[in-house]
Amino acid sequence: MSIERKYWMLRGKRSMIYLDYSATTPMSSYALETYHRVATDFFANSRSLHSRGLESEDVLNLSRQAIANLLSVKTNELYFTGSGSEATFLALIGLAFGHSHKGKTIITTKGEHHSVHQTMNYLTNYGFTIKYVPVNQFGQVTCDALRSTITKDTILVSIAHANSEIGTVQDLNSLANVLSEYGILFHSDCVQTFGKMDIPANVLTSATFSAHKCYGPKGVGGSYIKENIPWRPFLQGTTHEAGFRAGTVDVPGIAAFAAAVEEYQSISLSEKKRYNFLRDLVMTAFENEDEIFFEGHPTDRLPFHISFRLKGVEGQLVMLECNRKGFAISTGSACRVGDTHPSHTMLSIGRSTEEAHELVRITFGRWTTENDVLKLIDALKQIVTDLKGE
């Protein structure tokens, strides 16, 4: 039996409604077509000096320009990586070591993606001090809280544009104004917002993003670092991506990433309106349900994102019941499979350990229909009734 046949046999016979777009998105047809064409016609190493290599470099440059245009930044400020997590690690490491002569304190929040926390843990081994700025009940960092956390030797702050678990979006412009007063570098994990919402790259020192969150391929990420800001490469001596990352550049993947982003921009405004409508359907359906609590900021949030708790019921149980009924949803961050610890985000906004374990996340995407959401509402109502024993 061929490997292709084996892959097809893994697919479930019963189709599922996918509502976990914050975990990953399927590649668009346009991105897939672009990947296939570039992988076929421009397979050469972009660092090779022969004609085939130069052609691949041309494709890489065109792709870099397309993504730079989306962020309104220069092409030499973009560096491609193998994932959003790797992009975050390399950017934070590079900035931290590049400015360690000025100080060794870095500020972040408890609700950051685990790639940020892993990087911070790594930096503590080299004498860096990590401070955590408190957030309000919605998970937002206020200017006053940030200002009160800053110390004389603070050199870098990392705050995500949007929280993947509760959907809250930060006011990066206001926070950047505070940091500019002190000359502090500002990094933001923009994985959840890149390609879907406007990112104020002009007020950031650095931003990181991932292709598979916006209908591109997995295995491609990127970092923006403002021009003329010193940074130190994690690996010394490499020449790829201006020394930012070692390894042959995935030109077909990056081209597919650029194609996915360009394609989505033409429909992004209409999609945002549609997501708000779909979200309102769910919110309205459960507005009188005393056992359901919605998390995150009510308006400053990802439009395609819903997070809630069913009082007294673990989110994993709700997720499994939804799975049994044909809906793919999440209990929070999909990057922590097997982790039984409560969500740091939920704890940081004042929820108890028990409440943190109740978190459920539903996220919409390009192929989510109104009928899908109506079916989900019916299923959730039945699940609430069954699990509460009514």
C-alpha positions as CSV (number, residue, x, y, z in Angstrom):
1,M,0.0,0.0,0.0
2,S,1.4,3.4,-1.0
3,I,2.1,6.0,1.7
4,E,-0.4,8.3,0.0
5,R,-3.1,5.7,0.4
6,K,-2.1,5.2,4.1
7,Y,-2.5,9.0,4.6
8,W,-6.0,9.0,3.2
9,M,-7.0,6.1,5.4
10,L,-6.2,8.2,8.5
11,R,-9.0,10.6,7.7
12,G,-12.2,10.1,9.7
13,K,-15.2,8.9,7.9
14,R,-17.4,11.5,9.6
15,S,-16.5,15.1,8.5
16,M,-15.8,17.5,11.3
17,I,-16.5,21.2,11.5
18,Y,-13.1,22.8,12.2
19,L,-13.2,25.7,14.7
20,D,-9.6,25.9,15.9
21,Y,-8.1,28.4,13.5
22,S,-6.0,30.0,16.2
23,A,-4.1,26.8,16.5
24,T,-3.4,26.6,12.7
25,T,-5.1,27.3,9.4
26,P,-5.4,25.1,6.3
27,M,-3.3,26.3,3.4
28,S,-5.3,28.2,0.8
29,S,-5.6,26.8,-2.7
30,Y,-3.6,29.8,-4.0
31,A,-0.8,29.2,-1.4
32,L,-0.7,25.5,-2.3
33,E,-0.5,26.2,-6.0
34,T,2.2,28.8,-5.4
35,Y,4.2,26.3,-3.3
36,H,3.9,23.6,-6.0
37,R,5.0,25.9,-8.8
38,V,7.9,27.4,-6.9
39,A,9.1,24.0,-5.6
40,T,9.0,22.7,-9.1
41,D,10.6,25.6,-11.0
42,F,12.7,27.3,-8.4
43,F,14.1,24.5,-6.3
44,A,17.7,25.6,-6.2
45,N,19.4,26.9,-3.1
46,S,19.0,30.7,-3.1
47,R,22.6,31.1,-1.9
48,S,24.0,29.3,-5.0
49,L,25.7,31.5,-7.5
50,H,24.6,29.7,-10.7
51,S,21.6,30.9,-12.7
52,R,19.2,28.5,-10.9
53,G,20.3,29.8,-7.6
54,L,19.9,33.4,-8.6
55,E,16.4,32.7,-9.9
56,S,15.5,31.3,-6.5
57,E,17.0,34.3,-4.8
58,D,14.8,36.5,-7.0
59,V,11.7,34.6,-5.8
60,L,12.8,35.0,-2.3
61,N,13.3,38.8,-2.7
62,L,9.9,39.2,-4.3
63,S,8.3,37.3,-1.4
64,R,10.2,39.3,1.2
65,Q,9.0,42.5,-0.5
66,A,5.3,41.4,-0.4
67,I,5.5,40.7,3.3
68,A,7.4,43.9,3.9
69,N,4.7,45.8,2.1
70,L,2.1,44.3,4.4
71,L,4.0,45.6,7.5
72,S,5.1,48.9,5.8
73,V,8.7,48.0,6.6
74,K,11.9,47.7,4.6
75,T,12.9,44.3,3.1
76,N,16.3,44.4,5.0
77,E,14.3,44.5,8.2
78,L,12.8,41.0,7.6
79,Y,14.3,37.7,8.5
80,F,12.7,34.3,7.7
81,T,12.8,31.4,10.1
82,G,11.4,27.9,10.5
83,S,8.5,28.9,12.8
84,G,7.0,31.7,14.8
85,S,8.5,30.2,17.9
86,E,12.0,30.2,16.5
87,A,11.5,33.7,15.2
88,T,10.6,34.9,18.7
89,F,13.5,33.1,20.3
90,L,16.1,34.4,17.8
91,A,14.7,38.0,17.9
92,L,14.6,38.2,21.7
93,I,18.0,36.5,22.1
94,G,19.5,38.8,19.5
95,L,18.2,42.0,21.0
96,A,18.9,40.9,24.6
97,F,22.6,40.1,24.0
98,G,23.0,43.0,21.6
99,H,22.1,45.4,24.3
100,S,23.2,43.7,27.4
101,H,25.9,46.3,28.0
102,K,23.1,48.8,28.8
103,G,21.3,46.6,31.3
104,K,20.0,43.0,31.9
105,T,16.3,43.4,32.9
106,I,13.6,42.3,30.5
107,I,9.9,42.9,31.1
108,T,7.1,40.6,29.8
109,T,3.7,39.2,31.0
110,K,2.7,35.9,32.5
111,G,0.3,35.4,29.6
112,E,2.8,35.2,26.8
113,H,3.2,32.3,24.4
114,H,5.4,29.6,25.8
115,S,8.1,30.4,23.2
116,V,8.6,33.8,25.0
117,H,8.7,32.1,28.4
118,Q,11.2,29.5,27.2
119,T,13.4,32.3,25.8
120,M,13.2,34.2,29.1
121,N,14.2,31.0,31.0
122,Y,17.2,30.7,28.7
123,L,18.2,34.3,29.3
124,T,18.2,33.9,33.1
125,N,21.1,31.5,32.6
126,Y,23.2,34.4,31.3
127,G,22.4,36.8,34.2
128,F,19.3,38.5,32.8
129,T,16.5,39.4,35.2
130,I,12.9,38.8,34.1
131,K,10.1,41.0,35.5
132,Y,6.4,40.5,34.9
133,V,4.1,43.4,34.4
134,P,0.6,42.8,35.8
135,V,-2.4,42.8,33.6
136,N,-6.0,43.9,34.3
137,Q,-9.0,41.6,34.4
138,F,-9.1,41.4,30.6
139,G,-5.4,40.6,30.2
140,Q,-4.4,44.1,29.1
141,V,-1.3,45.9,30.1
142,T,-2.0,49.4,31.2
143,C,0.5,52.3,30.7
144,D,0.6,52.9,34.5
145,A,1.4,49.2,35.2
146,L,4.1,49.2,32.6
147,R,5.6,52.4,33.9
148,S,5.7,51.1,37.4
149,T,7.5,47.9,36.4
150,I,10.3,49.6,34.5
151,T,13.7,49.7,36.3
152,K,16.8,51.7,35.5
153,D,18.5,48.7,33.8
154,T,15.4,47.6,31.7
155,I,16.5,47.2,28.1
156,L,13.7,45.2,26.5
157,V,9.9,44.6,26.8
158,S,8.0,41.7,25.1
159,I,4.2,41.9,25.0
160,A,2.1,40.0,22.5
161,H,-0.2,41.9,20.2
162,A,-3.0,39.5,21.0
163,N,-3.4,36.7,23.5
164,S,-4.1,33.3,21.8
165,E,-6.1,31.9,24.7
166,I,-8.5,34.7,25.7
167,G,-8.3,36.9,22.5
168,T,-7.5,40.2,24.1
169,V,-5.6,42.7,21.9
170,Q,-3.1,45.1,23.5
171,D,-2.8,48.8,22.7
172,L,0.7,48.6,21.3
173,N,0.8,52.3,20.4
174,S,0.2,53.5,23.9
175,L,2.6,51.1,25.4
176,A,5.2,52.1,22.8
177,N,4.9,55.7,23.8
178,V,5.8,54.8,27.4
179,L,8.8,52.8,26.4
180,S,10.1,55.5,24.0
181,E,10.4,57.8,27.0
182,Y,12.9,55.5,28.5
183,G,14.6,54.3,25.3
184,I,13.5,50.7,25.9
185,L,13.3,48.2,23.0
186,F,9.8,46.9,22.3
187,H,9.2,43.4,20.9
188,S,5.7,42.0,20.1
189,D,4.7,38.4,19.3
190,C,2.2,39.1,16.4
191,V,1.6,35.5,15.4
192,Q,-2.2,35.8,16.1
193,T,-2.6,39.1,14.3
194,F,-0.2,39.0,11.4
195,G,-2.1,39.1,8.1
196,K,-5.5,39.5,9.9
197,M,-5.2,42.9,11.7
198,D,-3.1,46.0,11.3
199,I,0.2,45.8,13.2
200,P,1.8,49.1,14.1
201,A,5.3,48.0,13.2
202,N,6.5,51.6,13.1
203,V,6.3,51.8,16.9
204,L,7.9,48.4,17.5
205,T,11.6,47.5,17.6
206,S,10.7,43.9,16.6
207,A,7.7,41.7,15.7
208,T,7.5,38.0,15.0
209,F,4.9,36.1,13.0
210,S,4.1,32.7,11.5
211,A,2.8,31.5,8.1
212,H,0.5,28.7,9.2
213,K,-1.7,31.1,11.2
214,C,-2.7,33.0,8.1
215,Y,-3.4,30.2,5.5
216,G,0.3,29.6,4.6
217,P,2.4,26.6,5.2
218,K,3.8,25.2,8.4
219,G,7.5,25.5,8.9
220,V,7.8,29.2,8.0
221,G,8.0,32.1,10.3
222,G,9.7,35.5,10.4
223,S,11.1,38.4,12.4
224,Y,11.0,42.1,11.8
225,I,13.8,44.0,13.5
226,K,14.0,47.8,13.0
227,E,16.9,48.9,10.8
228,N,20.0,50.1,12.6
229,I,19.0,48.4,15.9
230,P,21.9,46.2,17.0
231,W,21.4,42.5,17.5
232,R,23.7,39.6,18.1
233,P,23.1,36.3,16.1
234,F,22.4,33.2,18.1
235,L,24.7,31.2,15.9
236,Q,28.0,32.9,14.9
237,G,29.3,32.6,11.4
238,T,26.2,31.8,9.4
239,T,25.4,33.7,6.2
240,H,21.8,32.8,5.6
241,E,19.2,35.6,6.3
242,A,22.0,38.1,7.0
243,G,23.3,35.8,9.7
244,F,20.0,35.7,11.6
245,R,19.4,32.0,11.1
246,A,21.4,29.1,9.8
247,G,20.1,26.6,7.2
248,T,19.0,26.6,3.6
249,V,16.1,29.0,3.1
250,D,12.7,27.4,2.3
251,V,12.0,29.5,-0.8
252,P,8.8,27.6,-1.8
253,G,7.4,27.9,1.7
254,I,8.2,31.6,1.9
255,A,6.6,32.2,-1.5
256,A,3.5,30.4,-0.4
257,F,3.4,32.5,2.7
258,A,3.6,35.7,0.7
259,A,0.9,34.4,-1.7
260,A,-1.4,33.5,1.2
261,V,-1.0,37.0,2.8
262,E,-1.5,38.9,-0.4
263,E,-4.6,36.8,-1.2
264,Y,-6.2,37.4,2.2
265,Q,-5.6,41.1,2.2
266,S,-8.3,41.6,-0.5
267,I,-10.9,40.0,1.7
268,S,-9.7,40.9,5.2
269,L,-12.2,43.7,5.9
270,S,-15.2,41.7,4.8
271,E,-13.9,38.7,6.8
272,K,-13.6,40.8,9.9
273,K,-17.2,41.9,9.6
274,R,-18.3,38.3,9.1
275,Y,-16.3,37.1,12.1
276,N,-17.9,39.7,14.3
277,F,-21.4,38.6,13.1
278,L,-20.6,34.9,13.8
279,R,-19.2,35.8,17.2
280,D,-22.3,37.8,18.0
281,L,-24.4,34.7,17.2
282,V,-22.7,32.7,19.9
283,M,-22.6,35.5,22.4
284,T,-26.3,36.2,22.0
285,A,-27.2,32.5,22.2
286,F,-25.7,32.2,25.7
287,E,-26.1,35.7,27.1
288,N,-28.7,34.4,29.6
289,E,-26.8,31.3,30.5
290,D,-25.6,31.8,34.1
291,E,-23.2,28.9,34.0
292,I,-21.1,30.2,31.0
293,F,-18.5,33.0,31.5
294,F,-16.8,34.6,28.5
295,E,-13.2,35.6,28.9
296,G,-11.1,38.4,27.4
297,H,-11.9,41.9,26.6
298,P,-15.4,42.4,25.2
299,T,-14.3,44.7,22.3
300,D,-10.5,44.9,22.1
301,R,-10.1,41.4,20.9
302,L,-9.5,39.1,18.0
303,P,-12.8,39.2,16.0
304,F,-12.7,35.5,15.1
305,H,-12.0,34.4,18.7
306,I,-14.3,33.2,21.5
307,S,-13.1,31.9,24.9
308,F,-15.4,30.9,27.7
309,R,-15.8,28.7,30.8
310,L,-18.6,26.4,31.8
311,K,-18.7,26.7,35.5
312,G,-17.5,23.6,37.3
313,V,-16.7,21.6,34.1
314,E,-13.1,21.2,32.8
315,G,-12.6,22.6,29.4
316,Q,-11.1,19.3,28.2
317,L,-14.4,17.6,28.8
318,V,-16.2,20.2,26.9
319,M,-13.7,19.9,24.1
320,L,-14.1,16.1,24.0
321,E,-17.9,16.3,23.9
322,C,-17.6,18.8,21.0
323,N,-15.3,16.4,19.3
324,R,-17.8,13.6,19.7
325,K,-20.4,15.7,18.1
326,G,-18.2,16.6,15.2
327,F,-16.6,19.9,16.2
328,A,-12.9,20.6,16.5
329,I,-12.3,23.2,19.2
330,S,-9.5,23.8,21.7
331,T,-9.0,24.1,25.5
332,G,-6.5,27.0,25.0
333,S,-3.1,27.0,23.4
334,A,-2.6,24.1,21.1
335,C,1.2,24.3,21.7
336,R,0.9,22.8,25.1
337,V,-0.5,19.3,24.3
338,G,0.0,17.1,27.3
339,D,0.6,20.0,29.7
340,T,-1.8,19.6,32.6
341,H,-0.8,22.9,34.3
342,P,-3.4,25.6,34.5
343,S,-3.2,28.4,32.0
344,H,-0.8,31.2,33.1
345,T,-3.0,33.7,31.2
346,M,-6.0,32.7,33.2
347,L,-4.1,32.9,36.5
348,S,-2.7,36.3,35.6
349,I,-6.2,37.8,35.2
350,G,-7.2,36.5,38.6
351,R,-8.9,33.2,37.9
352,S,-8.4,30.3,40.3
353,T,-6.7,27.1,39.2
354,E,-10.1,25.4,38.9
355,E,-11.4,28.2,36.7
356,A,-8.3,28.2,34.6
357,H,-8.8,24.5,33.8
358,E,-12.4,25.3,32.6
359,L,-11.2,27.4,29.6
360,V,-12.5,26.6,26.2
361,R,-11.5,28.3,22.9
362,I,-13.4,28.5,19.6
363,T,-11.9,30.3,16.7
364,F,-13.4,30.9,13.2
365,G,-11.7,31.1,9.8
366,R,-12.2,31.6,6.1
367,W,-14.3,28.4,5.7
368,T,-16.5,28.8,8.8
369,T,-20.1,29.3,7.7
370,E,-23.1,30.6,9.6
371,N,-24.6,27.2,9.4
372,D,-21.5,25.8,11.1
373,V,-21.9,28.2,14.0
374,L,-25.6,27.5,14.3
375,K,-24.9,23.8,14.6
376,L,-22.2,24.6,17.2
377,I,-24.7,26.6,19.2
378,D,-27.1,23.7,19.2
379,A,-24.4,21.3,20.2
380,L,-23.1,23.5,23.0
381,K,-26.6,23.9,24.4
382,Q,-27.0,20.1,24.5
383,I,-23.6,19.7,26.1
384,V,-24.4,22.3,28.8
385,T,-27.6,20.5,29.6
386,D,-25.9,17.1,29.7
387,L,-22.9,18.1,31.7
388,K,-24.9,20.2,34.2
389,G,-27.3,17.3,34.7
390,E,-30.4,19.3,33.9
